[in-house]
Amino acid sequence: MAILAELVGLLERLASGDLPATIDLRSLPMSPQDRIALQSALGDGEVQATLDAQGLSSIRETRVPGLWWVEHRDPRGEIIAESIEVTRIPQILMSALDEIGAGAAALRAQIANTHVA
Amino acid sequence: MLHTDAHITVGEMLRRHGISRRGFIKFCTATASAMALPPEMGVAMADQLRGAVRPSVIYLSFQECTGCLESLTRSFAPTIESLIFNVISLDYDDTLMAAAGGAAESARDKAMHDNFGKYVLVVDGSVPTGAGGGYCMAGGRSAEDILREAAKGAAAIVCVGTCAAFGGIPFADPNPTQAWPVTAIVGDKPIINVSGCPPIPEVITGTLLQFVTTGKVPDLDEHLRPKVFFGNTIHDRCYRRPFYDQGKFAKTFDDEGARNGWCLYELGCKGPTTYNACATIKWNGGTSFPIESGHGCLGCSEPGFWDQGSFYAAQSAAAWGKAGEAVPRKVMEVAAAAVVTGGALGVGSAGVSRMRQRRSEQDAIDRKSDGG
């Protein structure tokens, strides 16, 4: 499979300090058999995350460190995007700074309310 | 859906609706994927938009059936596409807004004044010019008058649906209201045609999102349609294409060929000359598209689709299939009107379209004679 050779190249570049990269699986002419073959070639790794935001997403590291299989579903369960990310950690997993600030403020308000009560 | 606080950012609007950055990244990633943009664009698009003030959008409805707006707002709820309403400030839409009468008209005037030169004008429906514009009036003014005024301050015009883009059904012979597409009325603004009867909701959303993110008109085909969605024919991407190539055709809707899912070309499918994304993005949240349900493509995203003879006659036998035939009268009328009124649609585009149809038909004949 040509995509495996491409992934190896992207991984080697990432390991030597290059930028992360993403391959949009929906843009490739893959049959269901090709997809299964790719999945079994990459296998399952140590990390499996489920994101619950506007539908469920599954973010799994494959057996190959740095290769993440990311599958986004809408609230009806339909796949709306599917990609392989070549990165140390997919950006979507990292908490956003503005949301961290808002969360801190909300927690501070909660503590204040608790003390009043 | 209509918000008066026009100056808050997209991020703030999303927060108010409980949509996190991650949820919004998903929406942008799916849109980038549908538009064949680089996949990294999803995160970049989400972060850029979250910090931006929501762009003003004015949605004008003229001679139309509201099917296009239904396509966008009623597909299945809740949809990821509905997130577009958090990204834009929809300042006027007479179907969706709570205000009516003078209050609605003044909301539009205020949005046009406050955002002059920056707002996106969405037009749904054709513009009837007969009877002094009396076939479609709002607030005592004709559709043509309202369109000309609203176009002046628009950064770009997005024609949603085949009526606004090409005249559609109101424009069909004998065109009793003398209806015209937007391109025949407005000639000095960037116009993006998102045709279809109705257009696919993801195509409407994707086109709007692309424009508000980049501020640029996407690459367009000769009918001013975004190439990312209208770059291939239905036939090019049809899952029944192998049967066409093998010469296996359904002859009636209940014969063995129909039951086996063979090609619907001989039952009038207009897939070979119709440019749209139905075969890839599909309908109803990716469920299917007409050919999957056993019915040929009607060609609804093409100019003059209503006047091309029977929907059930093979293209080789229908009005637009005969080699050497003159350009259909309707297409010529649009072209002539565009020239007269200074519109953007020219004779050239009609000619190119015609050549493309002929090429496609010749291709079909060649394949059949090859026994292929």
Interface residues (C-beta under 8 A of the other chain):
Chain A: A21 T22 I23 D24 R26 S27 L51 A53 Q54 G55 S57 H72 D74 P75 R76 E78 I79 I80 A81 S83 Q91 I92 A96 D98 E99 A102
Chain B: G11 R15 I19 S20 R21 R22 G23 F24 I25 K26 F27 T29 A30 S33 A36 P38 P39 E40 G42 V43 R50 F76 P78 T79 I80 L83 G285 G286
